[in-house]
Amino acid sequence: MHDHAHHPHDHVPARAPGASFGRAFALGTVLNGGFVAAEVVFGIAAHSMALLADAVHNAGDVLALLLAWGAAALARRLPSVRRTYGWGRGSILAALINAAVLLVSVGAITLEAVERFLTPAPVATATVAWVALAGIAINGVTAWMFARGHEDLNIRATFLHMAADAGVSAGVVVAALLIAATGLFWIDPVTSLLIAAVIVVGTWGVLRDSVNLAMDGVPSGIACADVETYLVGLPGVTEVHDLHIWGLSTTETALTAHVVVAARDGDEALIARATHDLAVLFGIGHVTLQIETEALADRCRLRPADVV
């Protein structure tokens, strides 16, 4: 064990993911759950694959709302001796599960759409159009309720899904009108394939970011090289190694680093400045810095920087 001087970290107050969206989660779940049921009933009655495909998509969004809601509730639980970081990581798992479920649903939609394309069936276009118009209103209202939380991956995912749903419902309306005007029933499965493509495009970024956070990757929007450059540029700092940046949740970021200094007479000022600036400049609110002299750094088993 190498000798070291370890200094307490400082951090900005933690904010539970989705903590201020409880009412939005509840209302959004009720509205979208009811709409999914209506889409299934009318989709079967109208023989519309596009409407059923949209119902699957919306069911995924109801799951997303429930997962994000549950993760927000868990994140408000205090840390314990067994979970010293609390339950904030649940928000990362919720985003990951949500993205995975939505992508699996794409496969089912695609298979059914191809089958329907090969054997087109009549579609009750008026019913489809009215239900889809209701979807535009419900999804639009739900998206609006989550429009102010883009810094949280869970809230951003919810907003994007609801906004995309409103657009998809608009596409279903257009498809119904085209079928009514042309009598071409293959427009319905083609529309469902377009819906599947929208799901993939809208979900891929959430899946990428949630997998990255689950693997303790540097959160998107933070460049590790920029953070290292900032730390090395602090007065008296000659080197930084064992630098790690990861997400404690979808809203809280942590950092640990060994900072080598030329002299030990300014440790307190260095730590105070670094923790303040890292929070303001990079949004990193949970900072732990280990200050080392060159002599201590020479004995550090975690030097050079590429040692883990």
N, C-alpha and C positions, 0 to 999 in steps of 0.2 A: 504494500500500500504506500503510495507516494505521499510525501508531506504536502499539505496544501493549506491555503487560507480560504475558508468558505464563508461567504457573506450572505445574509438573509436576502431573499428576493423581495421585490416590491411589485405591486401590480394594481391596475385600475380595478374598480369594483366589478365582480363577475355579473354577467347578465344571463339569466336562464333563456335558452333558445325558445322562441315562440311564447315567452311568458305573458306578453300583453295581447295575445290573439285568442284567448279562450272563448270569448263570445263569438268571434268569427269562425273558429273551428266548429263550434256547436251548430250555429246557423247554417254554415256551409255543408256540414254533414247531413243535416235534416233535408235541406233543399235538394242536394245532389242525390241522396239516397232515394228520395221520392221520385226524382226525375228518372233515375236508372230503372226503377220498377215500371214507370210509365212507358219508357222506351222499349223495354222487353215486351210488354203487353201489346203495344201498338205496332212494334216491329214484327211480331209474329202474326198479328191480325192483318197487317198490310203486306206481308211477304217481302219485307225490305231488309236485305242484308246490310245495307248502309246504316240503317237505323239500329240494327242489332250490334253492328261493329262499333257504333258510337256508344251504345250502352255498355259494352265491354270496357271501352276506354274510360267512360265515366265511372264505372265500378272501380277501376284502378285508382281513379282520383278520390273516390270515397275512402278507399283503403289508405291512400296517401294522407288524407285529412286525419283519419283515426290514428295512424302511426305517428304523425307529427304532433298531434294533440297529446298522445300518450307520452311521447318523448319529452315534450315541454313540461308535462306534469312531473316526470321523473327528474328532470333537470333542476327542479325547485327543491328537491330533497337535499339536505345538508350532507357534506362529506362525513365519512365514518372511519373507524380504524381499519376496516377492511377495504373500503373504497375511498381512498384519501383524496381523489379528484372528484368525488361525487358521481352523479349519474349523467353528466352532460354528454358523454359519448353515445348515449342512447339516441340522440338526435342524428348522429352520423349513421348508426345502424338503421334507423327509420328511413333515411333518404336512400340508403343502399338497397334495402328490401323493396321499397316502393319502385325504384328504377328497375330492379330485376323482375318484379311481377309484371310491370307494364310491358317490358320487352318480351316476356313469355307470352303475354296476351296477343302480341303482334303475330306470332306464329299461328295461333288459332284463327285469328281474323283472316290471315292470308290464305290458309288452306280452304276455309269456307268460301272466301271470295272467288278463288280459282274454280271451285266446284260450281258455284252459282254462275260464273262467267261461261262455263262450258254448257250449262243447262239453264239459261235465263228463265226467270219466272215473273209473272205479272206483279206490278207494285201499285198499291193504293197511294198514288202520289199526293192527294190532298191530305190524307192522314199524316204521311211522312213530313210534309212541309209544315203543318201546324205544330207537330211535336218538336221538330227541329227549331222552329221559331221560339218555342218555349225554352229550348235549350240555350239559345243565344242569350235570352234574358237571365236565366238562372246562373249560367256560367259567367256571364258578364258581371253580375252583382257579386258573385263569390270572388272573382278575380279582383274586383275593386277593393274588397275588404282586406286583401293581402298585398295591395300595391305598395305599401310603405315599408315592407320588411325585406328588401332585397339583399341586405348584408347577411342574412341568415339563409344558409343553403336550403333548409327545410321550407322556410317561408317562400323563398324564391322559386323553389320547385313547385310549390302549391300554386303560386301566382301564374307561373308559366303554363302549368297544366290547365288551369281554369281559363286563361286567356286563349290558349290553343283550342280548348273545347268550344269556346264561343265561335272561333273561326271555323272549326270543323262542322259545327252545326249549321253555320252559314253555307258551307259547301254542300251539306245534305239538302238544304232548301233549294240551292241552285240545281242539284242533280234531279230533285223531284220535279222542278219546273221544266227541265230539259226533257225528262221522260214523258211528261204530260204533253209537251209540244211536239216531240218527235216519235214517240212510241217505241224508242230503242231501250229495251229493258237491260241491256248489258251496261248501261251507264251506271246502274246501281252497284254492281260488284266492282266496277272500275273506281267508283267513288270510295268504296270501302278500302281498296288498295291504297288510294291516296291518303286516306285516314291513317292506315297503318304506317305509311311513310312519315306522316306528321308526328306520330307517336315516337318513332325511332329518332327523328331529328330532335324533337323536344326533350326526349329522355336521355339521350346519349351524354350530353354535358353533365347532367345530374349524376349519372352512373359513374362517369370519369372522376368527377370531383369527390363523390362519396367513397369510391374505392381508394382514391388517393389519401383521403383523411383516415379511412379505416386502416391503411397501411402506414400511418404516421408520416405521411408525406407532407411537404411544405404546402400550406393552404394556397389555393389559387389567389393571385393578386399580391403575393409576397415573393420577392426575388431574393433568394438566399445570398446571392453575390452582393446585392445592394446592402443587405443587413451587415454582412461581413465588412464591406468597404466602410460603412458608417462606424462600426466598432473600432476598426483599425485606425480610423481617422481621429479618434478621441485623443485629447491631450495626454501624453505620457504612455500611450499604448503602443507596443512594438509588434505584437502578434496576437492573433486569435486562432484557437484550435478547439477541437471537440465541440463544434457549433451544431446545435440541433434545434429545429423549429418544427412544431407539429400542432395539430388541432386538438384541444381538450374537448371541444364540442363543435357544432356548426357556427358558433359565434365567438368562442374564446380560443386564443392562440397562446402557446407557451414557447419559451426559448431557454436553453441552457448553453453556456459557453465558458471556456477557459480563456481568460484575458491576461496576457503577459504585459507587465508594466516595467518601466525603467526604474521607478522608485515607488515605495509603499506609503508615501506621506499624503497622498491625495485620494485614498480609496473611497472614502465616504462621498466626496464630491463627484467622483467618477461614477459610482453606482447610482447616485441620485439623478445625475444628468442622463445616464444611459437608459434607466428604467422609464424616465419621463419621455425621452425622445422616441424610444422604441414603441411606446404606446401611441404617441401622437403621429409619428411618421409612418409606422407600419401596422398599427393596430394590434401589436403584440402586448397583451396586458399582464402576462404571468412570466416574469423574467427572473432567472437565477444566474448569477455571474460568479465564477470562481476566479479570484485574483491571484496571479502567480508572478513571482520575480523570475528573471531568466534562470537563476540557479534552480528554483523549484520546477520550472518548465522542463529543464534538462532531465529531471528525474520523473517526469509525468509519463505514465504508460499510455496515455491517450494522445500523444504527440508523435508524429505530425498529424495534419488535419484529416488525412484519409483513414486513420485508425478508428475503429468502432469498438 
